Amino acid sequence: MTSLVKEEIEKGDPKRTLDSLLEMGLEVRDPVSVEDAKRAAEGTGDLTSLSKADISIIALALEVKPCRVSTDDFRVQNVLLSLGIPYDPAGEIGQRTIGEKWSWTWRCKGCGRYFQEENQDCPICGSPIRKVRRE
């Protein structure tokens, strides 16, 4: 686990579970670099929806081989799936995992044009742009 993930958990209810895992030898370490993780998340369209802690755990999974990640975050699962990194469901969602890998893009609600980057409003018609699943 990374220090950012540890900080997130310490703020919530599972702190007792975290303390037990640390006593049993769970390591806390940070990745050397997060750039490959950011590129992977950008490739799936998930980057803007992931926290720094989410990116850190993806980056650590890229560095520690073999590994298996426990996460309840569907966007983290999506990026891990795109990288071929195995994961197990954990936390609040129980045993739920994503069913398939998704990629995201942005589409204008007015004229329907697609964009590679997130914008607030369409530069063509001025309508709002929203994140949608890439076809």
N, C-alpha and C positions, 0 to 999 in steps of 0.2 A: 504494500500500500504506500501511497505517497503522503508526504506531510500535509498537502492540501486536502486530500481525502480524509485524513485523520482529523483535521480541524473541522471539516464538515460534520463528521460523525460525532465529535465531542459536543457539538451544539444540540444534538438531537437525543431521542430516547435510547438509542442503542449503545450509549456510552458504557454500560456495564458489560455488554457483549464484547465491545472493543477492548476494554481492560482485560477481560479473560483471554482474548486472542493474543494480546501483547504478552501476557504472562506465559502463554504456551509457546511463544517464540515467533509470532508474526513480525516480520521486518518492516520497518518504515524507512524508505529511501526514495530519493527523487531521481527522475531521469536526467541524463546528461543534456539532452536536447529535446525540445518539443516540436521542432520544425517538421519532421516527417509525419507526426501525428496531426499537426495542423493541415498539412497538404492532403492527407487522407480524408480528414473531415471536410475539407473544402471540396474534394472530389465527389463526396456523397451529398454535398449541400447542407451538411449538419453543423458546420463550423460556427455559424452565428448563434446557434441554439445550445452550444456546449459551454460549460463553465471552465475556468482554469483548472479546477480539480479533475473534471472529466478528461480534458486534454492531457493532463499529467499522467493519468492512469493508462491511457492509450499509449502514450510515449514510453512509459515504463514497460508495458507489455511488448512493445517493439524491441526493447533492449534486452529483456530477460527471456531467453528461450531455453527450453520450452516453458510455456506458462499457460495458465487458464485463469480468466478473469471472472470474478463474481460481481454482477451488477444488476440493478433493477431499472437502469436507464435505457430506454429503447433506442435513443440516438447513439449512445455509446455502443450498444449491441450492433447497431447498423454499421458503424465504422469498423468495429472489430470483425464483423462478418466480411466486409469488403477487403480486409487485410488477411483474412484466413486465420485469425486468432480465435481459438475456442473460448467460450464463455459459459457460465452457469447463471441461471436466474437467481436473484437474491433480494432480500429486503421486502418492501411493502407490496410488491406485485406478486409475491409468492413464486410460483413455478411458471409464470408467463414469460414468453420470449417472443421476439419478432418472428413472423412467419416467413418473411422473405426480405432481401436487401432492397432498400429504396434509395433513389437518388432524388434530389430536390432541385428545383429551379424557381424562378420568379415569373409571374404572369400578370399582365394588366387585367383588371376586372372589367375595364371598359372596352378596349379594342382587341383584347385577347393576345397581344404580342408577348413573346417570351423574352426574358433577359437573363444573361449569365450572372449579373451582379444585382445585389439588393438595392433598390431605390425606394423612396417614399411614394413618389408619384411618377406616372408614365411620362417620359419626355415627348411622346407623340400626341397623346390625347389629354393628359393631365389627370387621369383616373388613378385611384390607389393601386399599388402593386402588392400582390400577396405571394407567399411561398406556397408552391404546389408540388405534388409528386411528378417527377419527370416521366414522361411517357416512354 
